């Protein structure tokens, strides 16, 4: 009997090739997307899971009240804080300070050539830290003494990949390298490369004691987001008991007055990758809501695929009515028929799973570089195989049980007379409900895609308050002031160069420097973002001066410019002229305010405008920004490189456009837009398959009705309209259901931005029109074919 069932199943699958292909394709797409999304969610959830002390590691973070009363969050801490934490919180088992530094240049020393150096490494991830780092964090140590590796000044620990680049044919341990051509470092340890899914992604560690004086120099009034402090709590310690003490700690060191809004908190390491308020050393977070959304999308895509399977299977049920009638007359029981049809469904599901695994492997090849992850299909793992087998059975039950019940329920007398109709072949209203569900999911996807894409267009077109066009950033690898001045002067002489400025960071930057300041004799302390640029900063970025004058040339901070937002912050709103000449204490120096500039976005458009102080600091400049004629950039860039290489011959030249740098702020959202677009397309394809199945079913049921209508004078257009309206009603119902859900979801997502697109009615109407157009194309084929059929054939008495 089993053999007979198998032959029948194979025969039916080949007899209905179109439905078989559509069923397998629909299920395969749903399973593939589900697998990839679940793998992405799992990958994000496993960040730093290899850390043995993950449940006990906490980061000390900082929150304060901003200029507009909103809360500002930063993972950065003042340089003196770690030592103060050790003194005031002796219960902490470990306290570790980390200062990150990117874009590092490391040189190899050649003793046989009078200590000549050659450039070897660039853009490695570097951290200054303490020996306790390796007690706190799990590192796969290879060579050297882990306890003392960073205990002395001028010590460095390298990842294996960095060590092999520097010393491919000899032992790296004990060798000397030079950092930034200024600091000789002895290699005291070798470790394995950090895992890809880690928020401590450092390839090089330099002993903190090497720069300890610089760390402490700015005191408690200056904070960089790259300076972070981590602590290790006891195994049974509760972080809540320290939070009130941290408030008292802030009062002790920042001052006990109403202007002191600085407060510290303990952030679990398990939250670091998911909390976008504080970010991390990867400068990339994945919120838990995003992971939840990925899981929900995965489930819904799989459900729509199963719904599609049900609709397609029941659509062909009428064609198998005689087979069911014969089997029942010959003694077949309903249980046997259910098992037979479930077996056929299982065969289809297994084929779909096999196809899906192949598609998943192909999709991973695209997803990994796009999402910058390392997903891998665990082919040989028994758990994965067991999960796939279990999933196959569950999908078979979920998608195949109802069609099996419908088929096995046919009455033999009606089946043998070929009189099975929608009344006998199952609940037609259920199939309509399933189609409504599919298009509900599709329209939520479509609305989400439209909103995300529109938001990206808004961000790219929003005025940041400064020019981003035709601006090229050129890295300056050394601090030598005379070389910086020479570089600027020589580049400025070139043709097609419109402006040149030495800067620390662009007006909008992910690198944020915040410092305190006072005004005149008033002891009240304020906090503001600090921007460092020379006298050409305003002209280069076309920042608008609204009062006073520009900065005079200077190598150090001798005068400052402030923004309108700062005036509002300190109580001088709309009183720019009155604020000119005020003395501000910045970085310990009293300097006059010589000008007020219009507001600009100093960070991404996720945040609002913040107060900014701009002043000169030649020692801090690390970029040259050049405004060029874009049409002539290809001719000018080699000339700039020639000048640059003349001053910095040991380094590699690199340049990048400012608008490309700004675009990186929204890389996560752009990826989300592409992901939404892709999965929206998959959901629409699967939904169209379901619609195609329902159309096929209706055509099969209305063959004689169509013949009668045509004989009575109905046109092809009338027949198509009759079918189309039936489907349009379902789509309109799905649309009405999707509007509140999609509005709520996308409104919540837009809360992450200060600048937002409008979720107006036209957006949803556009989604509906798009869905209707897709439905017309899908239904049109079946409707047109039925409408053009010869009525004589359909009205023949069988």
Rosetta blueprint (number, residue, H / E / L):
1 X L
2 X H
3 X H
4 X H
5 X H
6 X H
7 X H
8 X H
9 X H
10 X H
11 X H
12 X H
13 X H
14 X H
15 X H
16 X L
17 X H
18 X H
19 X H
20 X H
21 X H
22 X H
23 X H
24 X H
25 X H
26 X H
27 X H
28 X H
29 X H
30 X H
31 X H
32 X H
33 X H
34 X H
35 X H
36 X H
37 X H
38 X H
39 X H
40 X H
41 X H
42 X H
43 X H
44 X H
45 X H
46 X L
47 X L
48 X L
49 X L
50 X L
51 X L
52 X L
53 X L
54 X H
55 X H
56 X H
57 X E
58 X E
59 X E
60 X E
61 X E
62 X E
63 X E
64 X E
65 X E
66 X L
67 X L
68 X L
69 X L
70 X L
71 X E
72 X E
73 X E
74 X E
75 X L
76 X L
77 X L
78 X L
79 X L
80 X L
81 X H
82 X H
83 X H
84 X H
85 X H
86 X H
87 X H
88 X H
89 X L
90 X L
91 X L
92 X L
93 X L
94 X E
95 X E
96 X E
97 X E
98 X E
99 X E
100 X E
101 X E
102 X E
103 X E
104 X E
105 X E
106 X E
107 X E
108 X E
109 X E
110 X E
111 X H
112 X H
113 X H
114 X L
115 X L
116 X E
117 X E
118 X E
119 X E
120 X E
121 X E
122 X E
123 X E
124 X E
125 X E
126 X E
127 X E
128 X E
129 X E
130 X L
131 X L
132 X L
133 X H
134 X H
135 X H
136 X H
137 X L
138 X L
139 X L
140 X L
141 X E
142 X E
143 X E
144 X E
145 X L
146 X L
147 X L
148 X L
149 X L
150 X L
151 X L
152 X L
153 X L
154 X L
155 X E
156 X E
157 X E
158 X E
159 X E
160 X H
161 X H
162 X H
163 X H
164 X H
165 X H
166 X H
167 X L
168 X L
169 X L
170 X L
171 X L
172 X L
173 X L
174 X L
175 X L
176 X E
177 X E
178 X E
179 X E
180 X L
181 X L
182 X L
183 X E
184 X E
185 X E
186 X E
187 X E
188 X E
189 X E
190 X E
191 X E
192 X L
193 X L
194 X L
195 X L
196 X L
197 X L
198 X L
199 X L
200 X L
201 X L
202 X L
203 X L
204 X E
205 X E
206 X E
207 X E
208 X H
209 X H
210 X H
211 X H
212 X H
213 X H
214 X H
215 X H
216 X H
217 X H
218 X L
219 X H
220 X H
221 X H
222 X E
223 X E
224 X E
225 X L
226 X L
227 X E
228 X E
229 X E
230 X E
231 X E
232 X E
233 X L
234 X L
235 X L
236 X L
237 X L
238 X L
239 X L
240 X H
241 X H
242 X H
243 X H
244 X H
245 X H
246 X H
247 X H
248 X H
249 X H
250 X H
251 X H
252 X H
253 X H
254 X H
255 X L
256 X L
257 X L
258 X L
259 X L
260 X L
261 X L
262 X L
263 X E
264 X E
265 X E
266 X E
267 X E
268 X E
269 X H
270 X H
271 X H
272 X H
273 X L
274 X L
275 X L
276 X L
277 X L
278 X L
279 X L
280 X L
281 X L
282 X L
283 X L
284 X L
285 X L
286 X L
287 X L
288 X H
289 X H
290 X H
291 X H
292 X H
293 X H
294 X H
295 X H
296 X H
297 X H
298 X H
299 X H
300 X H
301 X H
302 X H
303 X H
304 X H
305 X H
306 X H
307 X H
308 X H
309 X H
310 X H
311 X H
312 X H
313 X H
314 X H
315 X H
316 X L
317 X L
318 X H
319 X H
320 X H
321 X H
322 X H
323 X H
324 X H
325 X H
326 X H
327 X H
328 X H
329 X H
330 X L
331 X L
332 X L
333 X L
334 X H
335 X H
336 X H
337 X H
338 X H
339 X H
340 X H
341 X H
342 X H
343 X H
344 X H
345 X H
346 X H
347 X H
348 X H
349 X H
350 X H
351 X H
352 X H
353 X H
354 X H
355 X H
356 X H
357 X H
358 X H
359 X H
360 X H
361 X H
362 X H
363 X H
364 X H
365 X H
366 X H
367 X H
368 X H
369 X H
370 X H
371 X H
372 X L
373 X L
374 X L
375 X L
376 X L
377 X L
378 X L
379 X L
380 X L
381 X L
382 X H
383 X H
384 X H
385 X H
386 X H
387 X H
388 X H
389 X H
390 X H
391 X H
392 X H
393 X H
394 X H
395 X H
396 X H
397 X H
398 X H
399 X H
400 X H
401 X H
402 X H
403 X H
404 X H
405 X H
406 X H
407 X H
408 X H
409 X L
410 X L
411 X L
412 X H
413 X H
414 X H
415 X H
416 X H
417 X L
418 X L
419 X L
420 X L
421 X L
422 X L
423 X L
424 X L
425 X L
426 X L
427 X L
428 X H
429 X H
430 X H
431 X H
432 X H
433 X H
434 X H
435 X H
436 X H
437 X H
438 X H
439 X H
440 X H
441 X H
442 X H
443 X H
444 X H
445 X H
446 X H
447 X H
448 X H
449 X H
450 X H
451 X H
452 X H
453 X H
454 X H
455 X H
456 X H
457 X H
458 X H
459 X H
460 X H
461 X H
462 X L
463 X L
464 X L
465 X L
466 X L
467 X L
468 X L
469 X L
470 X L
471 X E
472 X E
473 X E
474 X E
475 X E
476 X L
477 X L
478 X L
479 X L
480 X L
481 X H
482 X H
483 X H
484 X H
485 X H
486 X H
487 X H
488 X H
489 X H
490 X H
491 X H
492 X H
493 X L
494 X L
495 X L
496 X L
497 X E
498 X E
499 X E
500 X E
501 X E
502 X E
503 X E
504 X L
505 X L
506 X L
507 X L
508 X L
509 X L
510 X L
511 X L
512 X L
513 X E
514 X E
515 X E
516 X E
517 X E
518 X E
519 X E
520 X L
521 X L
522 X E
523 X E
524 X E
525 X E
526 X E
527 X E
528 X E
529 X E
530 X E
531 X E
532 X E
533 X E
534 X L
535 X L
536 X L
537 X H
538 X H
539 X H
540 X H
541 X H
542 X L
543 X L
544 X L
545 X E
546 X E
547 X E
548 X E
549 X L
550 X L
551 X L
552 X L
553 X L
554 X L
555 X L
556 X L
557 X L
558 X L
559 X E
560 X E
561 X E
562 X E
563 X E
564 X H
565 X H
566 X H
567 X H
568 X H
569 X H
570 X H
571 X L
572 X L
573 X L
574 X L
575 X L
576 X H
577 X H
578 X H
579 X H
580 X L
581 X L
582 X L
583 X E
584 X E
585 X E
586 X E
587 X L
588 X L
589 X E
590 X E
591 X E
592 X E
593 X E
594 X E
595 X E
596 X E
597 X E
598 X L
599 X L
600 X L
601 X L
602 X L
603 X L
604 X L
605 X L
606 X L
607 X L
608 X L
609 X L
610 X L
611 X L
612 X E
613 X E
614 X E
615 X E
616 X L
617 X L
618 X H
619 X H
620 X H
621 X L
622 X L
623 X E
624 X E
625 X E
626 X E
627 X E
628 X E
629 X L
630 X H
631 X H
632 X H
633 X H
634 X H
635 X H
636 X H
637 X H
638 X H
639 X H
640 X H
641 X H
642 X H
643 X H
644 X H
645 X H
646 X H
647 X H
648 X L
649 X L
650 X L
651 X L
652 X L
653 X L
654 X L
655 X E
656 X E
657 X E
658 X H
659 X H
660 X H
661 X H
662 X H
663 X H
664 X H
665 X H
666 X H
667 X H
668 X H
669 X H
670 X H
671 X H
672 X H
673 X H
674 X H
675 X H
676 X H
677 X H
678 X H
679 X H
680 X H
681 X H
682 X H
683 X H
684 X H
685 X H
686 X H
687 X H
688 X H
689 X H
690 X H
691 X H
692 X H
693 X H
694 X H
695 X H
696 X H
697 X H
698 X H
699 X H
700 X H
701 X H
702 X L
703 X H
704 X H
705 X H
706 X H
707 X H
708 X H
709 X H
710 X H
711 X H
712 X L
713 X L
714 X L
715 X L
716 X H
717 X H
718 X H
719 X H
720 X H
721 X H
722 X H
723 X H
724 X H
725 X H
726 X H
727 X H
728 X H
729 X H
730 X H
731 X H
732 X H
733 X H
734 X H
735 X H
736 X H
737 X H
738 X H
739 X H
740 X H
741 X H
742 X H
743 X H
744 X H
745 X H
746 X H
747 X H
748 X H
749 X H
750 X H
751 X L
752 X L
753 X L
754 X L
755 X L
756 X L
757 X L
758 X L
759 X L
760 X L
761 X H
762 X H
763 X H
764 X H
765 X H
766 X H
767 X H
768 X H
769 X H
770 X H
771 X H
772 X H
773 X H
774 X H
775 X H
776 X H
777 X H
778 X H
779 X H
780 X H
781 X H
782 X H
783 X H
784 X H
785 X H
786 X H
787 X H
788 X L
789 X L
790 X L
791 X H
792 X H
793 X H
794 X H
795 X L
796 X L
797 X L
798 X L
